[in-house]
Amino acid sequence: MKRLRIILLAVILLLPQTVFAEQEEATAMIGAPKKEELHGVWLSFNDYTKLGLNIAEGEEGYREAAETFLSDMDSCGINAVFLHERAFDDAFWKSPTFHASRYVGGDETLTAAEAYPFDPAGVFLEEAHERGIAVHAWLNPYRVTQAYYYDPAEDETIERLLTAVRELMEFDYNGEKFDGIHLDDYFYHASSGYLSVSDPKHAHQVTASAEEKRANVNRMVERVYDTVHEYGRLFGISPAGNYDNDMNGGADIDTWLSEEGYIDYLIPQIYWTNRYGSDGSVSKFSDTLALFLDKRINNAKIYAGLALYRSGSDNSSDVGWMQGSTNIRDQVLEAEEMGCDGYVFYTASSFYEPVIAEELNNFLSGAGEIW
């Protein structure tokens, strides 16, 4: 844990101006977010160890890492964390049903309840809520491995997911509970095949049409929505930013943004700049966000998913990330002007990457102009 803190401090010192160390000044500059505006960050399974969130550190070391991260996020105006609780049919909480996550240091041959000496989700929840930061449990609905998914057409797939949802909705750690359930963009995207819950060792292929895929996913989405609402919490989905790919892969954007009973919010991943293309002539961020906003005719909230992790990257297909260092600041301002209800950054560990320092500092130094 000490080594991690030294690394984080070293990165922070590389910022053009101090971003985290002068926490009170940063918080005052940003101002308290309005209650109805969500300023979030995704904390993925890949972030656990990078942020020191590993059970090998022991409960004290783990809690210290959570305190550090959440205090830093509070300084940046973050009021919601989407915490990866089920990445590969596993569990980040002390589940009696699902196996432990190796990404948090657990033994995958054991259930999470057997493997974890303390509850990592509970400790994180406690520290987040103490700072007024909401925590939404982020689940992959179908993914079992990087290559194999449970078949979305099968009822037992939905029931297994609902088991996880109910466990998370009933989760109580010293009175602390999750604020909602969140699904990401992996639906019909298995690269090698699909599995049955009752026969997970034998993969099969699917030949469903785009319409059939959307219908199968929608059966799941409706069930999750109803279950989450039984507990009085929120439910939302983060589809990829490519609308056509979404609709072809089972993510029914049209239905979710026009009918009630599916989602409370949508976070499309708008991971491009307005200098897209090799010559930087395509305003892809604005065009893509406008498409999703134009689709909304119900009461769902729309939060812009922003690619903090791409800041400073040398990308020949999106030269804006290298040519400018105010992309994130400009995107947050534009999202607000276009009618978004907030924003979410991917990913949590990106806040500590030296290559992102200038972009992040420009965002924070101009935060007084942002909501």
N, C-alpha and C positions, 0 to 999 in steps of 0.2 A: 504494500500500500504506500509506503514512504517513497518507493521508487516511482510509482505512478504520479504521486503528487509533485515530485521534483520535475518529472517530464512535463506535466501540465503547467507548472509555474514557468518553466523554460519557454514553452510555447507562448504563454501569455506575455512574457517580456518582449517577444518579437513584434507585438502589435505596435503600430505607429503611435497610438495613444493607449493608455491602460484601459482595457475593456472590463475586466472583472475585479481587479484589486480594489479600485475605488468604487465599491458597490453602492454606497449611499448616494454618491454624486450621479452615477449612471441611472439609478432608480428614479431619482428626482428629475433627471433630464428626460427620461422616457415618459414618466407619469404613469399613474395607475390605469391599466386598460379598462375601457368601459365594459360593463358586465356582459353586454350582448355581443361583444367582439372577441373572437377566439384568436389567441396568438399562441400557436402550438409548435411542438417538435415531435418527430417520430424518433423513438429510441428502439432500434432494431436489435435482433439477436447478435448481430455483428458488433454492436456497440458495447455489449455487456463487459467483456474483458478490457476493452480499450478505456472504459470509464472506471475500472476497478470494481465493477459489480460482479464479483465472483465469490462463490461460497467458500473457496479456499482461503480467502482473506479472514474468515471468521465473521461472526455477526458484528463485532465492533468495527473491524476494518471495512466491512461492507457498508455499514451505516455511515461511516465517515466519508466513503466515496459518494454515497447517495446525497449526503448533506452538501458536499462540495459541488456536485453537479447541479443540484436543485437550487442552491444559492446563486450559482452562476446564471442559471436560466432565469431566476427571479430578477436578477440585475438586468437582464436583457428584455424584460417585459413579457416573458413567456408565462402564460397562465394555464396551459394544458399540455400534458405529455401523453402521447400514444405509445404505451409500453407493450412491447412484444411479449405476449403471454403464451401464444401457441404458434410456433413457427413451422414445426414438422410433426404434427400430431403429438407434440410433447407438452410439457407444462412448466411455466416459470413460477407457478404457485405450488403449494404443497398439496397437489392433487392425489387422491387415493386411486384414481382411475388411469391417468396418463403418465407415461414414463418421464423421467427427469430429463432436463435439457443439458446436453454436454457443453453448451455454450456458456452456461452459468457454473460449470464445474461439476455437474451431476453425473451419476452413474446411470447410463441409459438402460441398463438391465433391470433397474428398480423403478418402482413408481416414484413420483416426485415426493410423496409423503414419506416414503422409506428413505430416500436418498438425501434430502435436505435437512441439515441439522437445525436450521431455523427457516423461517418463511421469507424468502427474498422479496416476493411481491408485497407482503405485509409491511416489511420494514420500509420499502420504497413508498408505499401508500401513506404511511404514517408521516414520513418526512415531507412528502409533497403537500399533503393537506395542512400540515403545520404552517406552510408558507402560502397557503391559499391557491395552490396549483392543483387543478383537476387531473385525474388519471383515468384514461380510457383503456380498457383491455383490448389489445390488438391481436387478432387471430387470422391465421391463414385458414380458410374454410375447408380446403381440399388437400393441400400439399402434405405428402408423407415423407418424401425425399425431394431432392432437387429435380429428379427425373420422373418420379411416379406420384400420381395423385389418386385420391379416392374418386370413384365415378360419381359425378354430380347427379346422374339419372336415378341412382339407387336410394330408396328410402332410408336404408341403414346408414348411409353417409350423412344424411340430414340428422338422423337421431344421434349419431356420434358427436356431431358438432353441437347439437343442442345440449348434450350432456356437459360439454365444456362450458357452454354459455350459462347453464344453470349453476354449475359449480362456481363460476366467477360472479354471477349475480348474488349468490348466497354467501359469498366470501365475506368474512368479517374478522378483522384484525384489530382487536382492542377498540371496536366500534367504527373502524375505518372501512369503507366499502368503495368499490369501483364506481366511477361516475357514468360509465357506459361501455358499450361493446362496439368494436371497430373492425371491419374487414378490409383487406387490401385487394389488389388487382389480379390475383391469381385464380382464375376460374377454369376454363378449358385450355390450360396451357402446359399440360404434361408433355414432356419431350419424348418419353419412352413408352408410356402406356398408363392405363388406369387400373385401379385395384378395387376389390370388394372388401368391405370391412370383415366379412365372414371368411374371406379367402385372400389375405393380404400378400401371399407369396407368389400368386400367379397373376400376371398382368394381362390385360386385354386392350384392344383398340376400340375406339368409338367412331361411328360414322354419322353422327347427328348433324342435321342442318343448323344453320345459324339460328333460325327460329326455334328449333327444338332445344338448342343449348340455352337460349334465353329463358324458355319456359321452365327448364329444369332448375336453372339458377334462381329464377323468381320464386319457385316453390320453397326453396331454402330461405331466401331473403324474407319472404312473408312470415315464415315460421320464426325466424330469429327476431324479426321486428316485434311480433306478437309476444314472444317470450320476454324480451327485454322490457317491453312496455308493461308487462305484468308486474315487474319490479319497480316501475316508475323511473327508469333510466333512459338514456339516449342511445340511439343506434345509427351508425353511419358507415359509408363505404368510400374507399379511395380508389377510383378506377384510374387506369393509365390515361395519358393525355390525348391519345389517338382515338377519336370517336369511332371511326370505322372499325378499327381493330377491336374496340370494346364491344360493339354490337355483334361482330362476327364471333367473338370469343365467349359470349354468354352474359356480358355486362349490359343490361338493358337500360341504358341511360334515358331513353325516351320515356319509358314507363316510370322509372324512379323519380323523374323530375316532372311528371305530369299527374300521376295518381297518388292518392294517399294510401298509407298502410304498408309502405316499403322502407323508407328511410326518413330520418330526421335531418340528416345533412349529407352532403357529398363533398369530397375533396379531390377534384381532378388534379392529376400530377402534371402541371404545366411546366415542364422541365427544359424550356428553351428561352432564348433571349429574343429581342426584336432586331437582332442582326444575324439572323439565321441564314444558312447557306454559305457556300465558299466565298461569295462576294459580299455577304452580310446585308442582302437587300430584302429579306423576308421578315416581316413583323410577326413572327410565329407565336410569340407569347401573347400578344394582344389578340390576334386572330383566333387562337385556340381558346383562350379564356372567354372571348365574346361568344363563341359557338356554344359553350356549356351554359353560360348565363342566358342565352336566348332560348335554350331548351327548357328552362325552368318556368313552369306555369302553376306549380303547386306551392306549398309553404315550406319546402325544404330549404335549409341554409346551404349556402355554397361558400366553402373556404378554399382559397387558392393554395394548392400544393406547390411549394417553391424549392428549387434545386440548389440549396446552399452548397452542397457538396461539389457542384460543378464549377464553382467560382475559381477563376484563375486557371482553369484547365485549357490545354491546347487541343481544341477540337476543330478539325478542319470543316466539319459540317455545320458548326455553330460558332463562328469566330467571335461572336459577341462576348463570350466568357473570357477570352484572353484580351480583347481590345478595350474592355471597360472594367471599372471596379465599382460601379454604382448600380449594377444590374438588380441586385436584391432590393436596394432602397427604392429604385424606380418601379420595380414590380409591385412592391407593397403599396406604394402610392397609387399606382394605376389600378390595382385590384380594388382599393377603396373607392376610387372615383367611378369605377365601372359597376359597383354595386355588390361586391363580395362582402361577406359577413365576417371575414377574418382571413388568416393565413396559417399555414403549417410548413415548417422547414424540415427538409430531409438532408442530413441526418444528425442525430445528437452529437456524435463524435466530431462532426465537421467544425463545430465551434472552437475546437482546439487545434485545428490544422494550420500551420504557418502560412500555406499558400492562400488561405482564405482570409487571413488577417486584415488585409487592406479593405476587401469587400465588406467584411463584418464591421470594421471600424467606421466606414462610411455610412453604413446603415445606422449604427448606434449614434453617431455624431449628428445625424439628421433626424433622429427619432422624434424630436420635438415637433417636426412637421408631419409626422405620421400618426394619425389617429390619437 
